[in-house]
Amino acid sequence: MKAILRLTLILLAVLLVAVLGTLSFVKAKQASDFREQLDRSGVQAKDLRGQIRSLKGEIETLEEKLRELAAQNALLAAQQPSAEPPKTAGLAQSCPAPGPNRTLDQAQFARQPLEMRYKPGVLRVSNDGQSAIVSAAAGSSLKIGPEIFDLVRIHFYRPEGGQVDGKPVSLVAHLVHRIASGQTVVVSVPIRESAFQHRTIWQILNNLPNKGAPEATISNISIDPNQLLPENLSYQVYEGTLPVPPCTEKVRFYQLRTPIGISKDQLERFLMRVKAPSFKDSAIRPPAAGKAA
């Protein structure tokens, strides 16, 4: 019996040694595999770093080419004549006498209402010696049928003879729009003398720079082109030429039938600042609350 017990213990000891040896072998194999994975990962990381350096070099080369192209475009743009009126110091040249306006099909255009999509913007105004010019805020547009025109600027000028279509007016506001194709469209608003000041026009005239001075930006004043429109937007349409620079031809005019009003002193201020030699004077009084036209 004792011999059998000793034999059993010997067998168990041999089995334990075998198991421990197997476990040691498995752990060694796992450690070896892990080291191989680390080595492969190191090689891959080295390759990725090389690719990143190569991409950085390509990006720097592309950026240099873009800078060269930008410089070339800037040079070409500087050589191209601008279609916009100058926004720096200078006086505008007179436009040649325009030919007769061409009346368009009123029935065709009557089916296309004017859909103004104007946005308020910081007042930017200049004085070219013939008109007061307000630069429009980005994003303002006019929709006529399927066409959408961007509002570019607003001209205030004194029409020849003080009349539009045989009717007396004090001033005219031309809201000048343009589409990508180059077509220019103007919404023409007649302005007549009234008993009250027009608040928006007061803000423009009260900040109008001297003739030929650079465009003035009045950051604390916002101008909304919608305030320059009458409630009734009925119109007649014709084709003609802009009466002030850039004297664009074949312009489609939407002549509103209903005028807006300005006071006598506003009209006098416009004529003095735009038509007379440059001078410094005291500001006109702002319109009283509820008295704006």
Backbone as CSV, one residue per row, in Angstrom:
resi,resn,N_x,N_y,N_z,CA_x,CA_y,CA_z,C_x,C_y,C_z
1,MET,0.832,-1.188,0.000,0.000,0.000,0.000,0.879,1.255,0.000
2,LYS,1.915,1.242,0.830,2.826,2.386,0.866,3.508,2.588,-0.473
3,ALA,3.839,1.520,-1.143,4.499,1.614,-2.461,3.573,2.281,-3.469
4,ILE,2.300,1.933,-3.411,1.322,2.529,-4.346,1.192,4.013,-4.071
5,LEU,1.160,4.399,-2.798,1.029,5.811,-2.438,2.230,6.607,-2.932
6,ARG,3.460,6.009,-2.755,4.644,6.711,-3.237,4.610,6.880,-4.746
7,LEU,4.184,5.847,-5.427,4.109,5.920,-6.898,3.126,7.008,-7.354
8,THR,2.008,7.113,-6.656,0.999,8.135,-7.007,1.569,9.526,-6.816
9,LEU,2.292,9.735,-5.706,2.886,11.047,-5.453,3.909,11.406,-6.514
10,ILE,4.689,10.377,-6.928,5.703,10.628,-7.976,5.031,11.052,-9.271
11,LEU,3.916,10.351,-9.627,3.205,10.671,-10.869,2.619,12.094,-10.819
12,LEU,2.073,12.441,-9.649,1.518,13.795,-9.513,2.612,14.862,-9.652
13,ALA,3.789,14.558,-9.070,4.891,15.515,-9.173,5.320,15.698,-10.620
14,VAL,5.406,14.559,-11.347,5.797,14.624,-12.773,4.764,15.433,-13.570
15,LEU,3.468,15.189,-13.281,2.401,15.900,-13.984,2.470,17.398,-13.695
16,LEU,2.736,17.779,-12.440,2.829,19.183,-12.073,3.981,19.864,-12.801
17,VAL,5.127,19.137,-12.863,6.281,19.703,-13.580,5.948,19.925,-15.046
18,ALA,5.225,18.958,-15.642,4.856,19.082,-17.055,3.936,20.283,-17.282
19,VAL,2.966,20.434,-16.378,2.025,21.566,-16.517,2.773,22.893,-16.394
20,LEU,3.647,23.004,-15.379,4.396,24.240,-15.199,5.279,24.541,-16.401
21,GLY,5.866,23.501,-16.966,6.694,23.705,-18.156,5.877,24.211,-19.331
22,THR,4.683,23.628,-19.471,3.813,24.070,-20.580,3.419,25.528,-20.416
23,LEU,3.052,25.904,-19.178,2.662,27.296,-18.940,3.806,28.258,-19.226
24,SER,5.022,27.865,-18.825,6.181,28.712,-19.086,6.405,28.881,-20.580
25,PHE,6.198,27.805,-21.344,6.396,27.843,-22.796,5.359,28.777,-23.448
26,VAL,4.105,28.644,-22.954,3.040,29.489,-23.530,3.317,30.971,-23.245
27,LYS,3.708,31.270,-22.002,4.009,32.664,-21.667,5.169,33.195,-22.488
28,ALA,6.198,32.372,-22.681,7.345,32.805,-23.473,6.933,33.079,-24.915
29,LYS,6.038,32.172,-25.449,5.561,32.356,-26.829,4.744,33.640,-26.948
30,GLN,3.887,33.902,-25.950,3.078,35.129,-25.974,3.962,36.373,-25.900
31,ALA,4.995,36.314,-25.051,5.898,37.453,-24.939,6.639,37.679,-26.248
32,SER,7.034,36.586,-26.896,7.732,36.702,-28.178,6.821,37.319,-29.233
33,ASP,5.538,36.841,-29.265,4.578,37.396,-30.239,4.343,38.889,-29.991
34,PHE,4.245,39.259,-28.717,3.994,40.664,-28.377,5.163,41.536,-28.809
35,ARG,6.407,41.005,-28.602,7.575,41.761,-29.044,7.574,41.933,-30.561
36,GLU,7.156,40.908,-31.279,7.088,41.000,-32.737,6.048,42.056,-33.174
37,GLN,4.904,42.067,-32.467,3.879,43.072,-32.784,4.395,44.478,-32.519
38,LEU,5.115,44.638,-31.409,5.684,45.949,-31.122,6.675,46.367,-32.196
39,ASP,7.480,45.408,-32.648,8.458,45.724,-33.696,7.750,46.148,-34.987
40,ARG,6.672,45.390,-35.343,5.937,45.747,-36.562,5.281,47.130,-36.419
41,SER,4.720,47.405,-35.212,4.099,48.707,-34.977,5.124,49.835,-35.090
42,GLY,6.331,49.589,-34.591,7.381,50.595,-34.691,7.729,50.892,-36.145
43,VAL,7.789,49.825,-36.952,8.094,50.007,-38.379,6.980,50.801,-39.054
44,GLN,5.704,50.451,-38.738,4.563,51.158,-39.331,4.549,52.628,-38.920
45,ALA,4.851,52.886,-37.620,4.882,54.264,-37.147,5.967,55.057,-37.877
46,LYS,7.110,54.416,-38.099,8.194,55.080,-38.825,7.765,55.404,-40.248
47,ASP,7.063,54.433,-40.890,6.576,54.678,-42.256,5.576,55.833,-42.282
48,LEU,4.659,55.877,-41.277,3.653,56.951,-41.217,4.318,58.305,-41.034
49,ARG,5.345,58.353,-40.180,6.051,59.625,-39.990,6.688,60.090,-41.294
50,GLY,7.218,59.147,-42.040,7.800,59.503,-43.338,6.742,60.027,-44.305
51,GLN,5.540,59.375,-44.305,4.462,59.839,-45.176,3.976,61.229,-44.780
52,ILE,3.907,61.476,-43.469,3.466,62.791,-42.986,4.450,63.868,-43.422
53,ARG,5.753,63.595,-43.287,6.749,64.568,-43.734,6.620,64.838,-45.224
54,SER,6.345,63.772,-45.994,6.182,63.944,-47.438,4.955,64.791,-47.766
55,LEU,3.828,64.529,-47.042,2.614,65.314,-47.266,2.817,66.775,-46.891
56,LYS,3.535,67.018,-45.780,3.811,68.394,-45.396,4.583,69.131,-46.491
57,GLY,5.530,68.434,-47.082,6.287,69.052,-48.170,5.394,69.383,-49.354
58,GLU,4.470,68.456,-49.696,3.550,68.711,-50.804,2.618,69.878,-50.490
59,ILE,2.144,69.949,-49.233,1.256,71.049,-48.837,1.977,72.388,-48.940
60,GLU,3.210,72.429,-48.493,3.970,73.678,-48.576,4.167,74.104,-50.029
61,THR,4.392,73.106,-50.905,4.547,73.413,-52.323,3.254,73.975,-52.907
62,LEU,2.083,73.357,-52.541,0.793,73.844,-53.021,0.501,75.244,-52.499
63,GLU,0.816,75.486,-51.219,0.590,76.814,-50.660,1.418,77.863,-51.394
64,GLU,2.630,77.538,-51.735,3.473,78.471,-52.471,2.875,78.770,-53.848
65,LYS,2.345,77.719,-54.516,1.711,77.925,-55.820,0.463,78.795,-55.692
66,LEU,-0.330,78.552,-54.600,-1.525,79.370,-54.382,-1.165,80.834,-54.160
67,ARG,-0.088,81.064,-53.413,0.347,82.447,-53.196,0.750,83.104,-54.513
68,GLU,1.430,82.340,-55.367,1.810,82.884,-56.674,0.580,83.198,-57.514
69,LEU,-0.424,82.276,-57.511,-1.654,82.520,-58.266,-2.406,83.739,-57.732
70,ALA,-2.463,83.872,-56.390,-3.145,85.023,-55.794,-2.473,86.325,-56.206
71,ALA,-1.140,86.318,-56.241,-0.417,87.520,-56.654,-0.700,87.840,-58.118
72,GLN,-0.770,86.795,-58.966,-1.087,87.014,-60.373,-2.498,87.555,-60.552
73,ASN,-3.473,86.993,-59.781,-4.856,87.467,-59.866,-4.974,88.910,-59.411
74,ALA,-4.260,89.257,-58.340,-4.290,90.627,-57.854,-3.735,91.590,-58.899
75,LEU,-2.673,91.162,-59.601,-2.096,91.999,-60.646,-3.073,92.182,-61.796
76,LEU,-3.744,91.078,-62.205,-4.732,91.164,-63.283,-5.904,92.043,-62.882
77,ALA,-6.372,91.890,-61.621,-7.505,92.698,-61.151,-7.138,94.181,-61.146
78,ALA,-5.912,94.482,-60.785,-5.491,95.880,-60.760,-5.435,96.478,-62.154
79,GLN,-5.216,95.611,-63.167,-5.135,96.085,-64.547,-6.495,96.225,-65.203
80,GLN,-7.552,95.618,-64.588,-8.890,95.673,-65.158,-9.596,96.937,-64.697
81,PRO,-10.302,97.635,-65.608,-11.054,98.822,-65.183,-12.239,98.418,-64.334
82,SER,-12.518,99.151,-63.284,-13.625,98.836,-62.389,-14.912,99.421,-62.913
83,ALA,-16.019,98.632,-62.789,-17.327,99.115,-63.201,-17.994,99.927,-62.117
84,GLU,-17.440,99.915,-60.909,-18.043,100.617,-59.783,-17.536,102.046,-59.716
85,PRO,-18.306,102.965,-59.176,-17.832,104.327,-58.998,-16.711,104.363,-57.974
86,PRO,-15.798,105.295,-58.086,-14.670,105.350,-57.152,-15.140,105.599,-55.736
87,LYS,-14.472,104.924,-54.772,-14.817,105.106,-53.375,-13.741,105.881,-52.640
88,THR,-12.794,106.393,-53.398,-11.771,107.236,-52.803,-12.003,108.661,-53.242
89,ALA,-11.088,109.539,-52.875,-11.281,110.941,-53.199,-11.353,111.132,-54.704
90,GLY,-12.173,112.062,-55.157,-12.285,112.356,-56.584,-13.692,112.755,-56.937
91,LEU,-13.819,113.511,-58.013,-15.114,113.950,-58.477,-15.488,113.190,-59.733
92,ALA,-16.776,112.904,-59.859,-17.251,112.147,-61.004,-17.310,113.024,-62.245
93,GLN,-17.063,112.404,-63.397,-17.233,113.089,-64.661,-18.699,113.026,-65.069
94,SER,-19.139,114.016,-65.832,-20.530,114.025,-66.279,-20.747,112.953,-67.326
95,CYS,-21.953,112.376,-67.306,-22.315,111.418,-68.334,-22.721,112.160,-69.601
96,PRO,-22.455,111.586,-70.777,-22.936,112.212,-72.008,-24.456,112.221,-72.030
97,ALA,-25.009,113.100,-72.818,-26.471,113.196,-72.903,-27.037,111.865,-73.365
98,PRO,-27.922,111.236,-72.579,-28.453,109.929,-72.953,-29.441,110.046,-74.107
99,GLY,-29.589,108.961,-74.842,-30.592,108.923,-75.895,-31.973,108.769,-75.294
100,PRO,-32.990,108.747,-76.130,-34.354,108.603,-75.607,-34.555,107.246,-74.943
101,ASN,-35.364,107.246,-73.863,-35.667,105.987,-73.192,-36.555,105.125,-74.089
102,ARG,-36.401,103.820,-73.938,-37.224,102.891,-74.723,-38.248,102.251,-73.791
103,THR,-39.526,102.547,-74.044,-40.585,101.989,-73.220,-40.715,100.493,-73.501
104,LEU,-40.788,99.698,-72.436,-40.905,98.249,-72.566,-42.364,97.824,-72.423
105,ASP,-42.605,96.559,-72.675,-43.968,96.020,-72.635,-44.501,96.085,-71.205
106,GLN,-45.379,97.068,-70.940,-45.884,97.265,-69.585,-46.713,96.068,-69.114
107,ALA,-47.483,95.486,-70.014,-48.340,94.357,-69.632,-47.495,93.161,-69.209
108,GLN,-46.389,92.938,-69.913,-45.520,91.803,-69.573,-44.924,91.976,-68.177
109,PHE,-44.423,93.177,-67.879,-43.747,93.392,-66.606,-44.735,93.599,-65.460
110,ALA,-45.960,94.000,-65.776,-46.951,94.194,-64.718,-47.255,92.902,-63.983
111,ARG,-46.989,91.775,-64.629,-47.235,90.471,-63.990,-46.073,90.050,-63.090
112,GLN,-45.059,90.892,-62.979,-43.879,90.563,-62.182,-43.727,91.583,-61.053
113,PRO,-44.269,91.312,-59.888,-44.136,92.256,-58.772,-42.686,92.363,-58.311
114,LEU,-42.352,93.506,-57.736,-41.013,93.725,-57.188,-40.968,93.158,-55.773
115,GLU,-40.090,92.192,-55.569,-39.949,91.572,-54.242,-38.618,92.016,-53.640
116,MET,-38.678,93.034,-52.769,-37.466,93.561,-52.151,-37.021,92.659,-51.002
117,ARG,-35.736,92.323,-51.014,-35.144,91.532,-49.929,-33.959,92.314,-49.361
118,TYR,-34.248,93.536,-48.940,-33.198,94.432,-48.469,-32.905,94.195,-46.988
119,LYS,-31.627,94.403,-46.632,-31.182,94.249,-45.253,-30.524,95.545,-44.776
120,PRO,-30.734,95.904,-43.510,-30.048,97.086,-42.975,-28.536,96.853,-42.943
121,GLY,-27.785,97.932,-43.036,-26.330,97.842,-42.977,-25.727,99.146,-42.516
122,VAL,-24.471,99.091,-42.110,-23.748,100.281,-41.657,-23.712,101.317,-42.782
123,LEU,-23.911,102.571,-42.433,-23.928,103.645,-43.423,-22.530,103.861,-43.994
124,ARG,-22.429,103.699,-45.318,-21.206,104.029,-46.058,-21.624,104.964,-47.183
125,VAL,-21.180,106.211,-47.132,-21.694,107.229,-48.051,-20.550,108.057,-48.618
126,SER,-20.707,108.472,-49.885,-19.719,109.308,-50.541,-20.434,110.373,-51.364
127,ASN,-19.654,111.358,-51.819,-20.178,112.513,-52.539,-19.276,112.742,-53.747
128,ASP,-19.779,112.425,-54.949,-18.947,112.550,-56.143,-19.147,113.880,-56.870
129,GLY,-19.876,114.807,-56.248,-20.081,116.103,-56.874,-21.313,116.168,-57.754
130,GLN,-21.926,115.000,-58.013,-23.173,114.961,-58.770,-24.278,114.259,-58.003
131,SER,-23.881,113.362,-57.119,-24.874,112.582,-56.389,-24.310,112.149,-55.046
132,ALA,-25.213,111.863,-54.117,-24.846,111.211,-52.863,-24.980,109.712,-53.097
133,ILE,-23.958,108.948,-52.733,-23.913,107.524,-53.051,-23.809,106.733,-51.755
134,VAL,-24.760,105.841,-51.545,-24.750,104.961,-50.381,-24.436,103.552,-50.852
135,SER,-23.392,102.949,-50.309,-23.042,101.568,-50.652,-23.966,100.612,-49.909
136,ALA,-24.507,99.638,-50.632,-25.482,98.718,-50.052,-24.791,97.658,-49.204
137,ALA,-25.513,97.183,-48.206,-25.005,96.090,-47.368,-25.052,94.781,-48.144
138,ALA,-24.110,93.908,-47.877,-24.085,92.603,-48.537,-25.336,91.809,-48.170
139,GLY,-25.879,91.105,-49.152,-27.039,90.258,-48.900,-28.365,90.880,-49.281
140,SER,-28.380,92.171,-49.629,-29.616,92.812,-50.071,-29.862,92.489,-51.542
141,SER,-31.087,92.171,-51.893,-31.376,91.767,-53.267,-32.800,92.141,-53.655
142,LEU,-33.061,92.024,-54.942,-34.376,92.300,-55.524,-34.749,91.115,-56.408
143,LYS,-35.937,90.548,-56.191,-36.405,89.425,-56.993,-37.507,89.919,-57.926
144,ILE,-37.320,89.681,-59.223,-38.307,90.017,-60.244,-38.541,88.767,-61.070
145,GLY,-39.686,88.147,-60.902,-39.920,86.871,-61.570,-38.899,85.856,-61.104
146,PRO,-38.237,85.162,-62.044,-37.230,84.163,-61.628,-35.858,84.775,-61.364
147,GLU,-35.679,86.061,-61.676,-34.356,86.690,-61.569,-34.160,87.326,-60.201
148,ILE,-32.930,87.215,-59.674,-32.565,87.844,-58.406,-31.359,88.738,-58.650
149,PHE,-31.523,90.035,-58.359,-30.484,91.026,-58.566,-29.944,91.494,-57.218
150,ASP,-28.619,91.636,-57.130,-27.991,92.147,-55.902,-28.048,93.669,-55.881
151,LEU,-28.446,94.224,-54.730,-28.415,95.678,-54.558,-26.964,96.114,-54.375
152,VAL,-26.501,97.014,-55.240,-25.098,97.437,-55.230,-24.939,98.762,-54.491
153,ARG,-25.758,99.739,-54.836,-25.623,101.070,-54.240,-26.921,101.841,-54.460
154,ILE,-27.000,103.008,-53.810,-28.155,103.892,-53.947,-27.637,105.280,-54.294
155,HIS,-28.099,105.828,-55.413,-27.743,107.183,-55.842,-28.881,108.144,-55.513
156,PHE,-28.555,109.273,-54.941,-29.502,110.375,-54.793,-29.011,111.504,-55.693
157,TYR,-29.834,111.939,-56.628,-29.388,112.997,-57.526,-30.559,113.893,-57.902
158,ARG,-30.213,115.067,-58.431,-31.194,116.052,-58.874,-31.400,115.862,-60.372
159,PRO,-32.593,115.457,-60.813,-32.800,115.214,-62.249,-32.769,116.515,-63.046
160,GLU,-32.402,116.409,-64.302,-32.347,117.564,-65.183,-33.717,118.219,-65.268
161,GLY,-33.753,119.499,-64.960,-35.011,120.217,-65.030,-35.933,119.976,-63.858
162,GLY,-35.503,119.156,-62.899,-36.332,118.895,-61.730,-37.616,118.167,-62.048
163,GLN,-37.581,117.329,-63.104,-38.780,116.600,-63.492,-38.433,115.157,-63.850
164,VAL,-39.405,114.267,-63.640,-39.326,112.882,-64.093,-40.643,112.575,-64.792
165,ASP,-40.539,112.215,-66.079,-41.742,111.947,-66.881,-42.714,113.125,-66.853
166,GLY,-42.153,114.350,-66.875,-42.983,115.528,-66.922,-43.574,115.950,-65.595
167,LYS,-43.267,115.237,-64.522,-43.808,115.570,-63.205,-42.689,116.148,-62.344
168,PRO,-42.979,117.229,-61.614,-41.930,117.863,-60.805,-41.502,116.972,-59.639
169,VAL,-40.210,116.883,-59.429,-39.644,116.150,-58.289,-38.479,116.956,-57.746
170,SER,-38.163,116.740,-56.482,-37.025,117.418,-55.872,-35.733,116.650,-56.111
171,LEU,-35.796,115.359,-55.862,-34.656,114.460,-56.059,-35.184,113.133,-56.577
172,VAL,-34.244,112.265,-56.935,-34.577,110.895,-57.311,-33.588,109.976,-56.601
173,ALA,-34.094,108.888,-56.056,-33.223,107.848,-55.495,-33.206,106.673,-56.462
174,HIS,-32.023,106.314,-56.919,-31.857,105.162,-57.794,-31.250,104.017,-56.995
175,LEU,-32.016,102.965,-56.792,-31.499,101.759,-56.144,-30.973,100.860,-57.253
176,VAL,-29.658,100.791,-57.363,-28.995,100.132,-58.488,-28.700,98.673,-58.137
177,HIS,-29.163,97.776,-58.997,-28.981,96.340,-58.789,-28.246,95.745,-59.985
178,ARG,-27.594,94.620,-59.734,-26.888,93.942,-60.813,-26.966,92.436,-60.607
179,ILE,-27.005,91.709,-61.725,-27.005,90.254,-61.701,-25.695,89.771,-62.299
180,ALA,-25.355,88.500,-62.070,-24.051,87.976,-62.499,-23.820,88.139,-63.994
181,SER,-24.887,88.082,-64.800,-24.748,88.209,-66.244,-24.330,89.612,-66.667
182,GLY,-24.420,90.585,-65.747,-24.052,91.951,-66.066,-25.234,92.874,-66.242
183,GLN,-26.454,92.338,-66.328,-27.644,93.165,-66.478,-27.832,94.064,-65.259
184,THR,-28.087,95.349,-65.505,-28.324,96.312,-64.431,-29.796,96.680,-64.394
185,VAL,-30.346,96.693,-63.195,-31.755,97.043,-62.983,-31.799,98.130,-61.918
186,VAL,-32.614,99.153,-62.154,-32.733,100.267,-61.217,-34.184,100.418,-60.781
187,VAL,-34.389,100.506,-59.477,-35.687,100.916,-58.943,-35.564,102.413,-58.669
188,SER,-36.350,103.219,-59.411,-36.261,104.668,-59.334,-37.390,105.200,-58.458
189,VAL,-37.004,105.896,-57.377,-37.978,106.416,-56.412,-38.016,107.937,-56.510
190,PRO,-39.133,108.532,-56.943,-39.225,109.993,-56.964,-39.323,110.555,-55.543
191,ILE,-38.670,111.695,-55.314,-38.671,112.339,-53.999,-39.171,113.766,-54.177
192,ARG,-40.209,114.122,-53.446,-40.788,115.452,-53.557,-40.722,116.172,-52.209
193,GLU,-40.744,117.496,-52.297,-40.710,118.296,-51.081,-42.014,118.127,-50.312
194,SER,-41.873,117.971,-48.968,-43.048,117.797,-48.120,-42.863,118.608,-46.847
195,ALA,-43.816,118.485,-45.955,-43.762,119.265,-44.715,-42.835,118.648,-43.676
196,PHE,-42.489,117.381,-43.843,-41.720,116.679,-42.817,-40.388,116.186,-43.358
197,GLN,-39.437,116.038,-42.449,-38.150,115.455,-42.813,-38.281,113.938,-42.921
198,HIS,-37.463,113.378,-43.784,-37.382,111.922,-43.913,-36.201,111.454,-43.068
199,ARG,-36.461,110.612,-42.071,-35.431,110.256,-41.099,-34.225,109.572,-41.740
200,THR,-34.435,108.632,-42.639,-33.306,107.923,-43.259,-32.483,108.870,-44.121
201,ILE,-33.157,109.705,-44.905,-32.429,110.660,-45.742,-31.705,111.679,-44.857
202,TRP,-32.303,112.065,-43.735,-31.616,112.952,-42.797,-30.299,112.337,-42.325
203,GLN,-30.312,111.032,-41.980,-29.086,110.370,-41.521,-28.025,110.373,-42.617
204,ILE,-28.445,110.178,-43.852,-27.488,110.157,-44.972,-26.905,111.550,-45.198
205,LEU,-27.778,112.557,-45.317,-27.311,113.911,-45.610,-26.490,114.488,-44.468
206,ASN,-26.834,114.148,-43.249,-26.121,114.707,-42.104,-24.714,114.133,-41.961
207,ASN,-24.433,113.036,-42.674,-23.095,112.423,-42.633,-22.432,112.411,-44.002
208,LEU,-22.997,113.184,-44.936,-22.444,113.230,-46.286,-21.108,113.964,-46.286
209,PRO,-20.039,113.330,-46.758,-18.736,114.017,-46.779,-18.700,115.099,-47.853
210,ASN,-17.675,115.917,-47.809,-17.488,116.939,-48.829,-17.236,116.302,-50.189
211,LYS,-17.449,117.098,-51.224,-17.259,116.596,-52.584,-15.833,116.087,-52.784
212,GLY,-15.728,114.896,-53.365,-14.424,114.340,-53.677,-13.711,113.702,-52.515
213,ALA,-14.273,113.773,-51.308,-13.632,113.150,-50.141,-13.825,111.632,-50.190
214,PRO,-12.988,110.864,-49.483,-13.174,109.402,-49.459,-14.524,109.015,-48.871
215,GLU,-14.971,107.849,-49.186,-16.222,107.329,-48.649,-16.167,107.306,-47.122
216,ALA,-17.224,107.787,-46.498,-17.300,107.819,-45.037,-18.072,106.612,-44.529
217,THR,-17.538,105.945,-43.526,-18.215,104.831,-42.870,-18.633,105.271,-41.474
218,ILE,-19.948,105.247,-41.238,-20.493,105.692,-39.949,-20.975,104.442,-39.214
219,SER,-20.117,103.878,-38.391,-20.367,102.558,-37.809,-21.544,102.533,-36.846
220,ASN,-21.913,103.687,-36.292,-23.009,103.688,-35.305,-24.365,104.035,-35.923
221,ILE,-24.423,104.080,-37.263,-25.682,104.365,-37.955,-25.968,103.238,-38.943
222,SER,-27.175,102.694,-38.861,-27.603,101.633,-39.774,-28.668,102.178,-40.716
223,ILE,-28.515,101.868,-42.001,-29.443,102.344,-43.024,-30.216,101.156,-43.591
224,ASP,-31.539,101.277,-43.617,-32.404,100.231,-44.165,-33.001,100.738,-45.487
225,PRO,-32.616,100.158,-46.630,-33.147,100.626,-47.916,-34.666,100.551,-48.006
226,ASN,-35.284,99.670,-47.232,-36.745,99.572,-47.267,-37.415,100.881,-46.864
227,GLN,-36.717,101.691,-46.051,-37.287,102.955,-45.599,-37.305,104.008,-46.702
228,LEU,-36.690,103.719,-47.831,-36.676,104.646,-48.963,-37.756,104.318,-49.986
229,LEU,-38.624,103.377,-49.664,-39.655,102.940,-50.604,-41.023,103.420,-50.149
230,PRO,-41.886,103.805,-51.096,-43.272,104.113,-50.728,-44.040,102.820,-50.481
231,GLU,-45.207,102.942,-49.886,-46.019,101.744,-49.656,-46.502,101.144,-50.966
232,ASN,-46.856,101.983,-51.911,-47.345,101.520,-53.210,-46.156,101.342,-54.148
233,LEU,-45.911,100.113,-54.583,-44.762,99.808,-55.445,-45.163,99.647,-56.906
234,SER,-46.296,100.198,-57.312,-46.670,100.138,-58.722,-45.657,100.944,-59.540
235,TYR,-45.441,100.549,-60.776,-44.362,101.143,-61.556,-44.684,101.124,-63.042
236,GLN,-43.882,101.870,-63.789,-43.788,101.700,-65.226,-42.333,101.373,-65.534
237,VAL,-42.095,100.622,-66.589,-40.752,100.122,-66.854,-40.286,100.595,-68.227
238,TYR,-39.008,100.961,-68.287,-38.429,101.379,-69.559,-36.936,101.057,-69.537
239,GLU,-36.312,101.170,-70.690,-34.873,100.932,-70.813,-34.179,102.250,-71.111
240,GLY,-33.103,102.521,-70.393,-32.399,103.789,-70.579,-30.969,103.703,-70.102
241,THR,-30.395,104.870,-69.785,-28.992,104.983,-69.376,-28.922,105.628,-68.001
242,LEU,-28.007,105.130,-67.156,-27.809,105.764,-65.854,-27.391,107.216,-66.061
243,PRO,-28.048,108.169,-65.391,-27.718,109.585,-65.594,-26.462,110.030,-64.856
244,VAL,-25.926,109.172,-63.972,-24.713,109.499,-63.222,-23.707,108.368,-63.434
245,PRO,-22.396,108.655,-63.264,-21.389,107.603,-63.456,-21.714,106.356,-62.647
246,PRO,-21.490,105.153,-63.224,-20.687,104.872,-64.417,-21.427,104.975,-65.747
247,CYS,-22.590,105.640,-65.824,-23.276,105.939,-67.090,-23.623,104.669,-67.872
248,THR,-23.981,103.620,-67.166,-24.281,102.325,-67.795,-25.460,102.453,-68.747
249,GLU,-25.348,101.814,-69.916,-26.414,101.837,-70.915,-27.248,100.561,-70.830
250,LYS,-28.399,100.599,-71.495,-29.322,99.460,-71.556,-29.698,98.974,-70.158
251,VAL,-30.008,99.950,-69.313,-30.431,99.659,-67.947,-31.952,99.559,-67.926
252,ARG,-32.460,98.567,-67.207,-33.907,98.433,-67.067,-34.343,99.217,-65.823
253,PHE,-35.167,100.247,-66.042,-35.641,101.108,-64.961,-37.061,100.728,-64.569
254,TYR,-37.271,100.554,-63.267,-38.613,100.396,-62.719,-38.946,101.708,-62.003
255,GLN,-39.652,102.582,-62.703,-39.980,103.903,-62.194,-41.232,103.821,-61.329
256,LEU,-41.046,103.961,-60.005,-42.192,103.909,-59.105,-43.073,105.140,-59.326
257,ARG,-44.378,104.926,-59.233,-45.326,106.014,-59.472,-45.539,106.872,-58.222
258,THR,-45.340,106.292,-57.052,-45.620,106.997,-55.803,-44.330,107.576,-55.225
259,PRO,-44.302,108.878,-54.926,-43.081,109.477,-54.381,-42.990,109.319,-52.868
260,ILE,-41.788,109.569,-52.341,-41.597,109.761,-50.909,-41.285,111.243,-50.700
261,GLY,-41.320,111.718,-49.451,-41.165,113.142,-49.205,-39.932,113.488,-48.392
262,ILE,-39.380,114.680,-48.630,-38.316,115.249,-47.810,-38.677,116.703,-47.525
263,SER,-38.069,117.255,-46.496,-38.359,118.639,-46.138,-37.546,119.601,-47.008
264,LYS,-37.929,120.872,-46.951,-37.244,121.899,-47.742,-35.785,122.027,-47.333
265,ASP,-35.500,122.000,-46.009,-34.104,122.152,-45.587,-33.259,120.943,-45.949
266,GLN,-33.864,119.763,-46.024,-33.113,118.593,-46.491,-32.726,118.763,-47.954
267,LEU,-33.662,119.237,-48.770,-33.362,119.475,-50.180,-32.266,120.520,-50.331
268,GLU,-32.369,121.617,-49.572,-31.351,122.666,-49.657,-29.986,122.145,-49.231
269,ARG,-29.979,121.295,-48.210,-28.705,120.736,-47.746,-28.075,119.869,-48.830
270,PHE,-28.892,119.057,-49.485,-28.367,118.217,-50.561,-27.756,119.086,-51.658
271,LEU,-28.490,120.110,-52.097,-28.003,120.959,-53.185,-26.724,121.685,-52.788
272,MET,-26.616,122.120,-51.530,-25.419,122.813,-51.088,-24.226,121.875,-51.013
273,ARG,-24.426,120.677,-50.463,-23.300,119.765,-50.256,-22.846,119.109,-51.553
274,VAL,-23.787,118.828,-52.445,-23.428,118.090,-53.658,-23.119,119.035,-54.810
275,LYS,-23.881,120.074,-54.959,-23.725,120.933,-56.137,-22.800,122.122,-55.913
276,ALA,-22.719,122.624,-54.658,-21.899,123.807,-54.386,-20.491,123.395,-53.975
277,PRO,-19.525,124.347,-53.929,-18.170,124.003,-53.458,-18.202,123.440,-52.040
278,SER,-17.192,122.645,-51.706,-17.129,122.009,-50.393,-17.076,123.052,-49.292
279,PHE,-17.742,122.761,-48.191,-17.730,123.664,-47.061,-18.085,122.886,-45.805
280,LYS,-17.826,123.486,-44.654,-18.202,122.878,-43.378,-19.321,123.714,-42.780
281,ASP,-20.389,123.054,-42.371,-21.526,123.770,-41.819,-22.083,122.996,-40.652
282,SER,-22.995,123.628,-39.942,-23.610,122.950,-38.804,-24.620,121.928,-39.282
283,ALA,-24.788,120.863,-38.510,-25.709,119.796,-38.890,-27.143,120.283,-38.791
284,ILE,-27.982,119.808,-39.697,-29.397,120.138,-39.601,-30.001,119.362,-38.444
285,ARG,-31.076,119.862,-37.913,-31.708,119.228,-36.769,-32.351,117.905,-37.193
286,PRO,-32.315,116.889,-36.331,-32.951,115.614,-36.669,-34.458,115.782,-36.685
287,PRO,-35.147,114.925,-37.462,-36.594,115.008,-37.492,-37.184,114.656,-36.132
288,ALA,-38.246,115.344,-35.778,-38.917,115.042,-34.509,-39.567,113.686,-34.579
289,ALA,-39.734,113.045,-33.420,-40.339,111.716,-33.386,-41.726,111.765,-34.004
290,GLY,-41.970,110.806,-34.902,-43.280,110.704,-35.545,-43.450,111.656,-36.695
291,LYS,-42.389,112.439,-37.055,-42.510,113.405,-38.125,-41.730,113.008,-39.364
292,ALA,-41.178,111.776,-39.386,-40.445,111.347,-40.553,-41.395,110.951,-41.648
293,ALA,-41.053,111.298,-42.872,-41.925,110.944,-43.990,-41.822,109.474,-44.290
